[in-house]
């Protein structure tokens, strides 16, 4: 006998088919009644506008009833069964449904990994929407001082922005293609930008919107910029496998080095040292001596492309990031820059490419912390010593996160594909938390 309930024009399975499927899910052993696996039936085939007609219902259990939030596109059938003696129950399906509900309904949830439990917070509080710095994807952001940041992106524009007041200070135009990197001269109003147009330009916040210098020396897109601690030299790297060392005052090339297959992804100058740290698509991390621009040390190769690097303020440690997908790769690695130059710790928990990493100011916590941003839309804070993830902020709708910078003692700036730049603040009122307070 075939039953058609006629809900919204939907056709239902025959009762014979339903009962056969239901009995296959019931297992009863002698002397005790086992927990019955719930049955969810997709009982319709949409006929009108492709939309099923949903009806309120719930599951009835042998010993007790549980109310579930009804997922879209599913109909839960109420089944009344003969009562059985109370038993200790377990339900794998209940666990799966619980996870599904938490993702659909709640803003905070936990997921387990072999070594830890990580709490994730999805942004739910209201935050300020400042006037946008860019009209398209932002690829890089860097702090110029405690109030201002500079950023660049797909709109070919470099923007100086006051992230405390939410105002654009100045826009700089001169590149013909999208901006790939920016680097600021310490304690100065000057900064550099690199682009896919193979050019490096020097800008001054207090001068006109025209570049002070234009440096041309690479044959492919420039993907690395690093200013020396004394601000006298600039190192640039490119996908053409070369590094160039420039005199900042004259704009002339001082040194040139090339290594086969060394596709540069990022450069960082070690504080108070003549050394430059460089990540590459050949999965290695190199330490260059600027005195002659020679490779001083090559760290053990990783399994994935190294996308970014950062050096601690004391110059003793550095972090590198890996690309990846589905949790394979997607880690940050802490290295010792002193005599041993060994790998110290790895930070695993992202599920897509880790695009940026920073050492957080020691004033934020009693323990040393680092932060990472990823293409999985998440910013994570880690215990630098143990590798434990202390907090995860999910910036839903932002798209891949592309760059991370320390704004001040309690603030981070995070660039994204879809929502510009996020202003994040570390909050200690309820333990260590990271909150989004503005976007621009």
C-alpha positions in Angstrom: 0.0 0.0 0.0 1.5 3.3 -1.0 0.7 6.4 1.2 0.9 9.9 -0.2 0.5 12.5 2.6 0.3 15.3 0.1 2.3 17.9 2.1 3.0 20.7 -0.2 2.7 18.4 -3.2 5.5 16.1 -2.0 5.4 12.4 -2.7 6.3 10.1 0.2 7.9 6.6 0.3 5.6 3.7 0.6 4.9 2.4 4.2 6.3 -1.0 3.2 9.6 0.6 2.2 9.6 2.7 5.4 8.9 -0.3 7.6 11.6 -2.4 5.9 14.1 0.4 6.4 13.0 0.9 10.0 13.3 -2.8 11.0 16.8 -2.9 9.5 17.9 -0.3 12.1 16.5 -2.2 15.1 18.8 -4.7 16.9 17.5 -6.5 19.9 19.5 -9.1 21.8 18.1 -11.6 24.3 17.7 -10.3 27.9 18.1 -6.6 27.1 16.9 -4.0 24.7 19.5 -2.0 22.9 19.2 1.7 22.1 17.3 2.2 18.9 19.1 4.1 16.2 16.9 7.0 15.0 15.6 7.1 11.5 15.6 10.2 9.4 13.8 9.9 6.2 14.1 12.2 3.2 10.5 11.7 2.4 9.9 14.2 -0.3 10.9 15.1 -3.8 10.2 18.8 -4.3 7.7 19.5 -7.1 6.8 23.1 -6.6 9.6 25.7 -7.1 12.1 23.1 -5.9 11.2 23.8 -2.2 10.0 21.1 0.2 7.2 21.8 2.6 8.6 21.4 6.1 6.5 20.4 9.0 7.2 20.5 12.7 8.0 17.2 14.3 10.4 15.5 16.7 11.9 12.2 17.5 10.3 9.9 20.2 12.7 7.5 21.9 12.2 4.2 23.7 13.0 5.6 27.1 12.8 9.4 26.7 12.3 12.1 24.1 14.9 14.6 22.8 14.0 17.7 20.9 16.2 18.5 18.0 16.3 21.7 15.9 15.0 20.6 12.5 17.7 21.0 9.8 16.6 22.5 6.6 15.7 20.0 4.0 14.9 17.2 6.4 11.7 15.8 8.0 11.9 14.0 11.3 9.3 11.3 11.8 7.7 10.8 15.3 7.7 7.1 16.2 6.0 5.8 19.4 7.6 2.6 20.6 6.8 0.2 23.3 8.5 1.3 26.6 11.5 -0.7 27.6 13.4 -0.9 30.9 15.9 2.0 31.3 19.2 1.2 29.9 22.5 3.1 29.6 22.3 4.5 26.1 24.8 5.7 23.5 24.0 7.1 20.1 26.5 7.9 17.5 23.9 9.6 15.5 23.0 11.9 18.4 26.6 13.0 18.6 26.6 13.8 14.9 23.4 15.7 15.1 24.7 17.6 18.2 27.7 18.8 16.2 25.4 19.8 13.3 23.1 21.8 15.6 26.0 23.6 17.2 27.3 24.7 13.8 23.9 25.9 12.7 22.7 27.5 15.8 25.5 28.5 18.2 28.2 31.0 17.9 30.6 29.2 20.2 31.5 25.5 19.9 34.3 23.1 20.6 36.0 20.6 18.3 38.5 18.0 19.5 41.9 17.2 18.2 44.1 14.4 19.3 46.1 16.6 21.7 43.6 19.2 22.8 40.2 20.8 22.7 40.0 24.1 20.9 37.3 26.6 21.6 36.1 28.7 18.6 34.2 31.9 18.8 32.3 33.2 15.8 31.9 36.9 15.8 28.4 37.7 17.0 28.8 41.1 18.7 28.2 44.3 16.9 31.3 46.1 15.7 32.0 49.5 14.1 32.0 49.8 10.3 34.6 52.5 9.4 34.9 54.1 6.0 36.6 51.5 3.8 40.3 51.8 3.1 40.1 49.8 -0.1 37.3 49.0 -2.6 38.6 45.5 -3.3 40.7 42.7 -1.8 43.4 43.8 0.7 46.6 41.7 0.4 48.8 43.3 3.0 48.7 45.6 6.1 51.5 47.0 8.3 51.6 49.3 11.3 53.3 52.7 10.6 53.0 53.8 14.2 50.6 53.3 17.2 47.8 55.1 15.3 48.4 54.6 11.6 48.6 51.6 9.3 49.5 51.3 5.6 47.9 48.7 3.4 47.7 47.7 -0.2 45.6 45.5 -2.4 43.9 44.6 -5.6 42.9 48.3 -6.3 46.6 49.2 -6.9 46.4 51.8 -4.2 48.5 52.2 -1.0 46.5 53.7 1.8 47.6 55.3 5.1 44.7 54.9 7.6 44.1 56.0 11.1 42.6 52.9 12.6 41.7 54.6 15.9 39.5 57.2 14.3 38.4 55.3 11.3 39.6 57.8 8.7 41.7 57.6 5.6 44.8 59.8 6.0 46.1 59.6 2.4 45.9 57.5 -0.7 49.0 56.8 -2.8 48.7 55.9 -6.4 51.5 55.0 -8.8 51.5 51.2 -9.2 50.0 49.7 -12.4 49.1 46.4 -10.8 48.0 45.1 -7.4 50.1 45.7 -4.3 51.8 42.6 -2.9 53.9 43.9 0.0 54.4 47.0 2.2 57.2 47.6 4.7 57.6 50.6 7.0 60.8 52.4 7.9 61.0 52.3 11.8 60.2 55.6 13.6 59.5 57.4 10.4 56.7 58.6 8.1 58.2 56.7 5.2 57.4 53.3 3.8 57.8 51.1 0.7 55.4 49.2 -1.4 55.9 46.3 -3.9 53.6 45.3 -6.8 53.0 42.8 -9.5 54.2 45.5 -11.9 57.7 44.5 -10.7 58.3 47.9 -9.2 59.1 49.0 -5.6 58.1 52.5 -4.6 59.1 54.7 -1.6 56.4 57.0 -0.1 56.4 59.7 2.5 53.2 60.4 4.5 54.1 64.1 4.8 54.9 64.7 1.2 52.8 64.5 -1.9 51.0 61.4 -3.1 53.7 60.8 -5.7 56.5 58.3 -4.9 59.8 59.6 -3.7 61.7 56.8 -5.3 60.9 54.1 -7.9 63.2 51.0 -7.7 63.2 48.8 -10.8 65.4 45.7 -10.8 63.3 42.5 -10.8 62.0 40.8 -13.9 58.9 39.3 -12.1 56.5 40.2 -9.4 58.1 41.5 -6.2 57.1 39.4 -3.2 59.5 40.4 -0.4 60.4 43.7 1.3 62.6 44.2 4.3 64.1 47.4 5.7 67.3 47.3 7.8 67.2 48.2 11.5 69.2 51.4 10.8 66.9 52.3 7.8 69.9 52.6 5.5 69.2 49.6 3.3 66.2 47.8 1.7 66.2 44.2 0.6 63.7 43.0 -2.0 62.9 39.6 -3.3 60.9 38.3 -6.3 59.6 35.3 -8.0 62.5 35.6 -10.4 64.6 33.8 -7.7 66.7 36.9 -6.9 67.3 39.1 -3.9 68.4 42.7 -4.3 70.0 45.0 -1.7 69.3 48.7 -2.2 70.8 51.9 -0.7 67.7 53.8 0.6 69.3 57.2 0.2 70.5 56.8 -3.4 68.0 54.2 -4.6 70.9 52.3 -6.2 71.4 48.5 -6.1 74.2 47.5 -3.7 74.2 43.7 -4.0 72.4 41.0 -6.0 72.0 37.3 -5.3 70.2 34.5 -7.1 69.5 30.9 -6.1 67.8 28.4 -8.5 64.2 27.7 -7.7 64.3 30.2 -4.8 60.8 31.7 -5.4 60.7 34.3 -2.6 57.5 34.5 -0.6 58.5 36.9 2.2 61.5 38.8 3.7 62.1 39.9 7.3 65.2 41.7 8.7 66.5 40.4 12.1 66.5 43.3 14.7 70.0 44.7 15.5 71.6 42.1 13.1 72.9 42.2 9.5 70.8 39.1 8.7 67.7 38.8 6.6 65.2 35.9 6.9 63.5 34.6 3.8 60.8 32.1 3.0 60.5 30.4 -0.3 58.2 28.2 -2.5 61.0 25.6 -2.4 59.8 24.8 1.2 62.9 26.2 2.9 63.7 29.0 5.3 67.0 30.8 4.5 69.0 33.3 6.6 71.0 35.7 4.5 74.0 37.8 5.6 73.5 41.3 4.1 77.3 41.8 4.1 77.8 40.4 0.6 74.3 39.0 0.4 75.3 35.4 1.0 73.2 32.5 2.5 74.4 32.2 6.1 72.2 29.3 7.0 69.4 27.1 5.6 66.9 25.6 7.9 65.6 22.0 7.4 63.1 21.9 4.6 59.5 21.6 5.5 56.9 19.5 3.7 54.9 22.5 2.3 55.6 25.9 0.8 56.7 28.5 3.3 54.5 31.5 2.9 55.6 34.0 5.6 58.2 34.6 8.3 58.5 36.9 11.4 61.3 37.6 13.8 60.9 38.2 17.6 61.8 41.6 18.9 64.9 40.2 20.7 66.1 38.6 17.5 66.4 35.2 19.2 63.5 33.3 17.5 61.5 33.4 14.3 58.3 31.8 13.0 57.5 30.5 9.5 54.1 29.6 8.0 53.1 26.8 5.7 50.5 26.5 3.0 48.2 23.5 2.8 44.6 22.3 2.7 42.3 20.2 4.8 44.6 20.4 7.8 47.5 18.9 5.8 50.4 21.3 6.3 48.7 24.6 7.4 51.1 24.9 10.4 53.4 27.6 11.9 56.8 26.6 13.1 59.0 28.3 15.7 62.8 28.3 15.1 65.8 29.2 17.2 67.9 31.9 15.5 70.8 31.6 17.9 73.7 29.1 17.6 71.6 25.8 17.6 69.1 27.1 15.0 66.8 24.2 15.7 63.1 23.8 15.3 61.5 24.6 18.7 57.7 24.1 18.3 54.9 23.6 15.8 51.5 25.1 15.9 48.8 23.0 14.2 45.1 23.7 14.1 44.3 25.6 10.9 42.7 23.8 8.0 43.9 26.0 5.2 47.1 27.9 4.3 48.5 30.0 7.1 49.2 33.3 5.5 50.7 35.3 8.3 52.1 35.2 11.9 53.2 37.6 14.5 54.8 37.7 18.0 52.4 39.4 20.4 53.6 42.0 22.8 54.6 40.5 26.2 52.3 43.0 28.0 49.3 41.0 26.8 49.9 38.0 29.0 52.3 36.4 31.5 53.2 33.8 28.9 54.8 34.5 25.4 52.1 34.4 22.7 52.0 34.3 18.9 49.1 34.8 16.6 48.4 33.3 13.1 45.9 34.1 10.4 44.8 31.7 7.7 42.7 31.3 4.6 40.2 29.3 6.7 38.9 32.7 8.0 40.4 32.2 11.5 42.8 34.0 13.7 44.4 31.9 16.4 46.4 32.8 19.5 49.0 30.2 20.7 51.1 29.6 23.7 54.5 30.1 22.2 56.2 27.6 24.5 53.8 24.7 24.6 52.1 25.1 21.1 48.6 25.0 22.7 45.9 27.0 21.0 44.5 29.4 23.5 41.8 31.1 21.5 40.3 31.0 18.0 38.3 33.8 16.4 36.4 33.0 13.2 35.8 36.0 11.0 32.9 34.5 9.0 32.3 36.1 5.6 35.8 37.7 5.4 37.1 35.2 2.9 40.8 34.2 3.2 42.8 36.2 5.7 45.9 37.5 4.0 47.9 39.6 6.4 48.3 40.2 10.2 50.1 43.1 12.0 50.4 44.3 15.6 48.7 47.7 16.0 49.5 48.4 19.6 49.9 46.6 22.9 46.3 45.2 22.7 45.3 45.5 19.0 45.8 43.5 15.8 45.1 44.4 12.2 44.0 41.6 9.9 43.6 42.0 6.1 41.0 39.9 4.3 39.7 39.1 0.8 36.1 40.2 1.3 35.8 42.6 4.2 38.8 44.8 4.1 40.8 45.2 7.3 39.6 43.9 10.7 40.6 45.6 13.9 40.9 43.0 16.6 41.4 43.5 20.3 42.7 41.2 23.0 40.4 41.2 26.0 41.4 39.9 29.5 38.1 40.6 31.3 37.0 37.0 31.0 40.3 35.3 30.3 42.2 35.6 27.1 39.8 36.5 24.2 40.1 38.1 20.8 37.3 40.3 19.6 36.6 42.2 16.4 35.8 45.8 17.3 35.9 47.4 13.8 36.3 46.8 10.1 37.4 49.2 7.4 
